[in-house]
Amino acid sequence: MMEALNLQMALGRGWQTKSLQLCNMSGIAFLYAPPPHSLMKRKKKITYLSSNVNFPGMPPKELSLSTSNHTSVHLELASYKKGKKNKIRFKLPFNSTNKFMLHICEQGEEKPHILWMKGAPERIWSRCNTILIDGKEKKKDEYKAEYDKGLFTLMNNGERVLGLCYTELPADKYPSDFKYNWEGERGEESNFPYENFTFIGLTALIDPPRAAVPAAVRSCQTAGIQVIMVTGDHPDTAEAIAKMVGIIRAPTRRDVAAKEGKEIEEIPRDHPDIGARVVRGVELMKMSDEELDNLLDYEQLVFARTSPANKLTIVKGLQDKKLKRWKDGSRPPKRIKNVVAVTGDGVNDSPALSQADIGVAMGIVGSDVAKDAADMILLNDNFASIVDGVEEGRLIFDNLKKSIAYTLSSNIPEITPFLIFILIQIPLPLPTVLILLIDLGTDLVPAISLAYETKEADIMRKPPRDSRVDRLVTRKLISFSYGQIGIIQAMAGFYTYFVVLNDYGFRASDLVGASELFFDYDDSPGDAVFFPDNDDTIGAGELQINGNSIPLIECNITDKDVCHIPDEALAHAQGAFFVSIVIVQWADLIACKTRKLSIYHQGMRNTVLNIGLVEETLLAILLSYIPALNVLGTRPIRFVHWMPAMPFAMIIFIYDEVRKYLIRLGPPAGSKKTMNLVEEYTYY
């Protein structure tokens, strides 16, 4: 949020102006970098190079201050006559090309008009030939060293600095009704002077970074997001601010020059000790495409004194970049596809906002043109909110992957019973109705609950995903769900199925090819003949029906309604297969809570997920033990038949914890790879 402005005047014996508007620094940055007002907590301070600026008859007590909604500062001096303000005869607004603004004002009746100019210090200084010292005009060259020292001191503190100058326009050449007109690139075709002014001094705007910005920048950098500052401000100011917020951490050209005791011009731009670059817009305009591509290899970049065309060039350069080269040679070049986000608030930012993959306009101070060009609007103008958005987006993507992985894994134990039934003709282990009960019943709440999973601790330490290959459903996710967890679940289901049938007198090896016999018994049980005694089904050793027979073994559970009775024994086995899937899905749900971290670190704080575990268990119990619901194909299975699937659930849990542990170990020491084999082939 915008904070109240704090203005302090540092005047000598007096200072006169008609209208001074301190322009707001326009900025964009990539990726996810803010314009300065989203970085800064506004505080203004006005200072001057000239210690005593005095204009006769203009007492400082007549100076009035006002601030606009866009944090521009206006200084307007009251007129000589109380209650009136001097009339402004001509205005030239600030723009990114000229980098200054100009006002021509009346001074009162029968007095000459006065021209005021403020803007980039180097632009203002170059248009002046004198400087005002103690109310007297002197040659500016004598004070060049003092000017450079003061300018560097202010900018090195991260302050934005503006230069101020003026000149009086002779009344005989410029009468009260004169029509002023500005023409030409530098004003050389104007009908009033465009240079040879008198330099007044410097104003400095102190903008301490918001407290949350350095941490937000660090979060971006650890997340593999490159933050680049692009601003219209002076390079020294931009460099100082970038260092404050952590955009620049490595030595710049200026730092290397200071370390070696040389002038900055003596240090080559490709000096091996330079790890961060500060580039002027005029330098950028002279670069070839190849030079720009090489420049963008730097991780830490600041562009200063940029124009809208410069901003557009940078965005296109980042989007067109195909190969990432590390300056230190620590890693081989890598093919990349940058996703470029641009933040901006002004009309000048709209071309870059429109060109970017993600244009972010400021909601409070942003212009309507910028908002229309952007893809999204930042309501609070705070850079830290962009980082929060990145984190939230990663959480949503992670949770969608987890939910898909959980849902897909149960497909294998649902599909394989039909495949085995077709291939070797065993009685169908899992009917269609029970599959629907799993997909639409027991799995529904747990799958949804993963959307409520909290972020993993390393969510902002992972590199950005490559949108070309890392989609929601990838080969590694399918391998994890189908080839790893799904296979273990299918093994649990079949093992439980064979255990139950064995307990009811049907040996597993005898079930191959027996599907027709089970169908025949279900259709016409009266045609079945048990040997040796047809009236003693429990003690029978063989069952024959319609020319098909199957040997029977002694039942471990002597329930006369189920033992050696094909349709009931199969229904109990199918119900147990259904329950076994529910049990192994417990472990699958816990395994899918995280993609890399251990459940020990993540904890069980997802209330919806905990409810889902209880819900699927209760639903399985209700479907199994309420007689009215047994028409769906379930049966009240014995408690002992819940146990066969338990070891498989433990296997899934232990396997996944070991897999994640190996992923967290990272690549072997000394390896140039960014991941080990386990992560490469199983991290979905």
N, C-alpha and C positions, 0 to 999 in steps of 0.2 A: 504494500500500500504506500501511496505517496505521503511522505512526512512533511511537516510544516517547514517552510524555508527559514533558515537562520542567516540573516544578512548583517554583516559588520562593515562599517565604513572606515577606511584608513586614509583620511584626507589631511592635507597639510593646512595651509591658510585658506584654502578654498578651491572649489572645482566646479566648472560649469558644463552642463550638457543639456540638450533638449530631449532627446530620446535615445536610450541605449537598450537594445534588446539582446540579451545573451542567449545565443541560439543553443538548442539542445543538441548534443552529439548524436548523430544518426548512426546506427550500427546494425550489422548482421553478423552472424557467425555460423559456423558449420562444424560439426554436426550438433544440433540442439544448443547453439550458443545464443545468448540474449542480446538485445540492444542494451545500451548502458543503463537506462533507467530501470531495467529489471535487475541489473547487477548492483546498482548504487542506492545508497541511502542519502538523500539529498541534504547537503549543507553548503551554503554559499559564503564565500569570503572574497572581498574585493580589495586588491592591493595595487600599488602603483610603483612604477619605476621612478617616476619623478616624485621627489619627497615633498616639494611644495609647488603645487599647481595653482596659480592665483590669477583670476580674471577680475579686474576692477569692477566693482558694482554688483558682483554676483556672490552674495554671502551664502555659505553652505546651509544656513538655516532655512533657505528657501527650497532646499532639495527635498523632493517627495519620492517615496518608493512605493511600487506596486508590483504584484506578481500575477502572472497569467495562469490559466488552468494547465498549461503544458510546461510548467516549470521554467518558462523563459522569464527573465528578470527585466523589468523596465525601470529605467531611471529617468524621471522627468523633472526638470527644473521649472519651478513656477516663474511666471513672467515678472517683470519689474513691478507691474501694477498688481497690487494684492487682489486676489480673486480671479485673475485672468491667466491664461496660459499662452505662451507664444505659439503662433501658428506655424505648422509644418507645411512648407511649400512644395516639397518633393520627397518622395520615398523610393529607395531602391531596396527591395527586400533581400534577405540573405538567400543564397542558393549554393548548391554544391559545386558549381563551376567557379564562380567568383570567390566564394568563401569569405564574403564580407557583406555588410549592409551599410546603407548611406541615407542620411537625412539632411535636408536643407531647411533651416528654420529662420524665422524672423527674430530679430533681437529687440524690436521696439520701433517706434516711429523714428524715421529719418536715420536709422542705423543700418549698416550693411547686413546682408544675410550671412549666416554662418553655416558651413558644411561640417557635418559630423560623420565619422566613419568608424566602424568597429568590425573586427573579423580576425582571421588567422594572423598571428603575430608576424609571420614572414611576409604575408601579403601587405599588411599595413606598413611595416618597416620599409618595404621596398618602394612604397609610394611617398615616403617622407624624405625631405632633405634637411629638416631642422628638428630639434627637440626642445620642449618647453621645460626650462629649469629655473625655479624661483621666479616664475612669471616672465622670464625672458627667453626668447628664441635663440638657440645656439646650434652650431653645426652638429649633426647627429654622429658623424664619424668619430668624434672624440669620445663618445659614450658607447661605441659598439661593443667593447669588451664588457662594460657593465651591463649592457642589454643582454648579451649572450649569457653572462653568468646568472643574472636574475631569471632569465627565461629557462635556462637549464635547471636551476634550483627548483623553480615552481613545478616544472614538468616532471622532474625526477621524483617529486613527491606525489605524483599521480594527479596533479591538479590540471584542470583544463584552463588554458590561458588564452585570452583575447587581447589583441592590441587595439589602442584607441588613438585617433588623430583628428585634426580639425584644420580648417582654414577659413578665413573671412573672404567673402566675395565683394569686391568693390561696388559701392552703390551706383557709381556712374556707368558701370558695365552691366550690372544686374539690378535694374530698378525693381520696385515692389511688385510690379505686374509682369515680371519676366517669366516666360514659360520654359522651365527646365526640361531637358530631354537627354536621356542616356543612350548612346549608340556605340557600336563597336565591341569587340571582344574584351578589350581592357578599358573601354570608355573613351578611346582616342578620337572618336567621331562625335563625342558629346558636345553640347554647347556651353559647358562649364568645365572647370579644371578637373582632371582625373588623377593628378599626381602633384608632387612638390608640396605636400602637406606638412603640418607640424605634428610631430609625434608627442602624445600626451603621456602614455604609460601603458601598463598592463593590468588586466583584471584576471583573477584566478578563481575558479570554482572548485571547491573541495568536495569531492564525492566519495566518501569512504565506502568500500564495498559492503553490501548487506552481509550480516553475520552468517547467513546460511549459504552464501555463494561459494566460498572456498571449498566447503565440504561437498557441495553439489558438483562442482567441477571435478573434485577428486573421485566422486562416485562415477561420473561419466568416464573418466580416464581408466579407472579400474575395470569398467564394463566394456572397454575397448572402443569407446566413442571418442573420436577426436574433436576437440573443441577449438575452433579458430575464431579469433576476434577480427572483425572487419569494421573499421570505423572511419569517420571523416576527421577525427582528431589528429593532433600532431603525433608523430612517431614516438617521441620521448614520453609523452603523456600516456599513449597507448601501451608502451612497453612497461611503464611503471605500474599501471593498473593491471595489466596481464600478469605481472609478477605477484601483485597483491592477492589475486584470486587463484593463482596456481596454473594459469594457462601456459605461462613460461616458467620453466624450472631449470632448464639448461642454460649455459652461457650464451649470450648474444654477441653480436659483433662488437658492440660497445663494451661489454664486459671483457672480451678478449683484448681489446685495445687498452683498457685500463690496467689489466693484468700485465701486459707487456710494455706498458709505458709509452704507447705510440698513439698517434692520431688515428681516429676511426677510419679515415680514408686510406691509411696505410695497411689496413687489415683486409685481405682478399675475402670476398663473400663466400668462397668455398673453403675457408680455413678449417682444418680438421677439428679444431676445438669448438667450433660453433655448433651448438645443438638446437638453437632456436633462431628463427629469422623474423625480422621486422622489416616489412617491405612497403615502400611508398607506392601510391597509385600511379605516379608518373613512371616509376621503374617497371611496374606491371604492364603498362601500355607498350613498353619497348621490348617486352619479352616475346620470343617465338613460342610456338606451341610446345616444342621440346623443352625449352628452358622452364616454362610454366610447369610441365609435367615433372621435371626434376625438382623444382621448388616444392611441389606438393608432396614430395617424399618425406619432408621434414614433419615430425610429429607435432612440433610446437611452432605455430605460425601466428603472426599478427600482421594485418594489412592496415595501413594508416593513410590518411588523406586520400580516401578513395572516392570515386564518383559512382553513380548508378551503373555506368558501363563497366567499371572495374568489378563491381559486385557480381554482375551477370557473367563476366569472364571467369571469375573464380568458381561460381556455381557450375558452369559448363565444364570447366577444367576438372573439377572433382568428379562430375558425372561421367566424363569421357575417360577418366583414368582407368587403365586396365591392369597395370602392374605395380605392385608395391615393392619398393627397394629400401632396405634398411641401411642408413648411412654408416652405421658402425660395422656392417658386414657380418653381424652375428647370425643372420639367417639368410637363406637363399631367397631370391625374389618370389613373390606370391601373386597369383592372379586374383584380382578383386573386382567387386562391383559395388561402388559406393552408393549408399542411400543418403542423400543430402537433405538436411533440414535447415531452413533459414528463418531467422526471426527478424522482424522489422516493424516499424510503426509509421513511417512516413510515405509520402507519395513516391519519393525516390527509391524506396525499397520494393515497390510493387513489381518491377520486372524480375528481380531476383526471387521474390516470393512466388511469383507465377511459375518461374522456371524450375524451382526446387521440387524435389520429390514430396517434401512436406513443408508447406509454407505456414509459419506461425505468426499471426499478427497480434499486436498488443490490444487488449480489450479496453483499457482505461485511456491511454494516450494515443492509441492507434487511429490513423485517419480512416475514413470510409473507403478510400481507394485501396489502402493496404489490407483492410479486412475483406474486401471483395476479392482481392487477388490471392488471399491465403486459403489454405485448406482447413485450418482450425484457428480459434481465437483463444488467447491466454487471458482469462478473465481478471487475474490479479497482477499481471505484468511482472511476475516473479520468476526468475530463471530456475529457482529450486523446484517450482511446480512442474517444469518440463521434465526434470529428472524424476520426480514422483510419477509423472505420466509414463516415462520409459519403464520404470520399475513395475508399475501396474500392468502395462502391456506385456511385459515378460512374464508376470505372474499369471495372467489370463492364458497366454500361450502355453505355459508349462502345465497349467491345470487342465487345459483341453487335451494336451498330449496324455496326461495321466489318466483322464477319464476314458479316452479312446483305447489306451493300452489295457486298462482294466476290462472294458467291455469286450474287446476282441479276444482276449485270452480264453473266455469260456466257449468260444466258437468251436475250438478243437474237440473238447469233450462232448460237444453237441453234435458235431458232424461225424466223427469217427465211428460212433455206434452204427450209423447207417452204412458206412463204408464196409465195416467188418461184417455186418449182417448180409450185405450183398456179396462180399467176396467169399466168405467161408460158411455162410448159411447158419450162423448161430441165432438163437432167439433174439429178437430186437432188444438191446439193452436199455434204450431210452426212447420212448414214444414221443410223437410231435407235441402232444398236449403238455407234457412235462418240460419240453424245451421252451414253450411259450410261457410257462409258469416261471422259468428262470429269467428269461429275457424281459418279460413284462411285470414280473413280480419281485422275486428275491434280489435281482441285480439293479432294479430301477433306482431306489433311494441311494445305495452305495455309489453308483455311477454319478449321480447328481451331486452327492456330497463332496466329491473331489473338487468341484468348482469352488467350494468354500475353504479349501486348504490354504493355509497361510504360506507366505513366501519362504523359500529356503534361504539359509544364511548367506549362501554364495551367489544369490541371484544377480547381484550387481558386480560380481567378479568374473562372470563368464563373458567371453567375447560375443559380439553380435552374431546372430545366425546368418548364414548365407541363404538368402531367400530363393536362390536358384535350386538348391538341393535340400535344404533343411525345412521341409514342409511339415504340416501336422502329422501326416501319415507317411513314414519313410520306410525304406527296406529294413533298417535296424529296428524300428518299432514293430514291424510285422514279424521280424525274426524273434524279437523278445516275446511278443504275445503268443505267436503261433509255435515257433520252433523251440522255445524254452519253457515258459510257464504253461502254455497250453498243453504241451506234451506231458508234463508232470501231472496236470489235472486229469488228462485222459487216462493216464496210468492209474490214478487214484480211483476213477470211476469204474474201470474194468476190473481192477483188483477187488473192489467192494462187491461188484456184481457177481464175480465168480465165487467169492467167499459165501455170499448169501445162498446162491444156488447149491453150493456144496453142502452147506448146513442143512438144506432141505432135501438132500438125497440125490443131487445131480452133479456128477463129476465134470470138471471143466473140459477135459479131453473128450468126453462123450457128447458135448454140446455141438461140436462141429457137424454141420449137416442136419441138425435136429430141428431146425426152424419149422419145417413142414409138420412134424409130429406135434409141436406145441400149438400150431394153428389148428390142426385137426381136432385136438383135444378141446380147444376153446370153442370150436364150432359144434362138436357132438361128443361131449364127455361120456355119454352112455355107451359109446362104441369102444371105449377103452377096456383093456383086459390086463389085470395085474397078475403076475406069476410069483410064487406058486399058488397063492390064495387070493382070489379076486376080492374077497371081503376084508382082507387084511392089507390095507394100503401101506401102513407103516412098516410092516415086515416084508413087503414085496421086494423082489430082486430084479424084476424086469417089467417094463410097460410096453404093450403092443396096441397099435390102433391103425386101422386101414392099411395093414401090411407094413407099417413102419414100427420099429422097436428101439428102445433105449435102455441100457442097463441102469439099475438103481443101486445106490450105496446106502449105508445106514445113515439115518438123519441124526445130526448133532442136536437138532431142536425137534423134539417129538410132538409137534403140533399137528393133530390129525387133519385139520382143515388145510394145512399147507404142505406137510411132509409128503413127498412123492406126488403131489398134485401139481401138474405142469402149469396151469394158468395162474394159480395163486402163488406158487413159488416164483414164477416169473414176475408177477406184479410186485411182490416183496423185493425182488432183486432190482427191478426198475425204480421203485421208490427209494431204495438204498443208493442207487446210482445218482438219483436226483439230490439226495441229502449229501452225498460225497462232494458234488460240485459246489454246494453251498459252503461246505467246510473248507475246501481248498480256496474258495473265493475270499474267505476271511483273510488268509495269508496273502492272497493276491492284492486285496484292497490295501493292506498295510504296506506291502511292497511298493505299490504305486503311489503312496503318499509322497515319496521323494524320488528324484531322478538320480541323485548323486549322494546325498547325505544319508547317514544312518538314521534309523528310527529313534535311536537313543538321543541324537541331537535335535531331531524335529519334534519329538514328543507326540502325545495323543491329545492335542488341544483342540482338534476340529470336532466340535460338538455334533455337527450334522453327520459327520462320518461315524462317530461313535453310536449315534442313533441308528444309522444305516446298518451297522453290524448287528445290533439288537433286533432291528426290524426284519432282516432277512432270516435270522435264526428263528424268531417267533413265527414268521410266515411259514417256514419249513415245518415247524412243529404243528401248527394249526392244520396245514394241508395233509399232514401224515396221520394225525391222531383224532381229527374230528370225522366221525363216520360219514356224515353227509357229504364231505368233500372228497371222500375216497373214490367217487365216481370219476374224478379227474385222472385216475390212474395211480394214485398213491395208496400206501397201506401203512398201518401202524407197526412199523418195523421195530424189532427188538433194539434195546439200548446198545447191546453189544455190536450191532451192525452200524452204529455211528463211529465206532473206533477205527475200522480199517483205513479210513481216509486221513486220520489224524497225523500219522507219520509223514504222509505226502505234503500236508500243510506245513509241517516243520521243515521238510526238505526245501519247499519253495521259499520260506522265510530265510533259512540259513543260506541257501544258494544266493539269494538276492543281496543279503547283507555282505557276503564275501565278494560278490561282483562289484558292489559299490565301494567297498574298501579298496579293492584293487584299482578301481578308477581313480579314487582319491590319492593313491600313491603317485600318480602322474608318470611321465616318461622316465626311463632309466637315466641315471646320472651321466652326463656327458653326451646324451643323445640330442640331436638337432630337431627331433620330432616334438610336436606340441602335445601329444597324447600317447598312451601306451596301447598295446594291442587290445586289451579288454575294453577300453573306452572306445577305441576305433571301431570295434565290431558289435558292441552291445549297448553303448550309451545312446538311447533313443531321444 
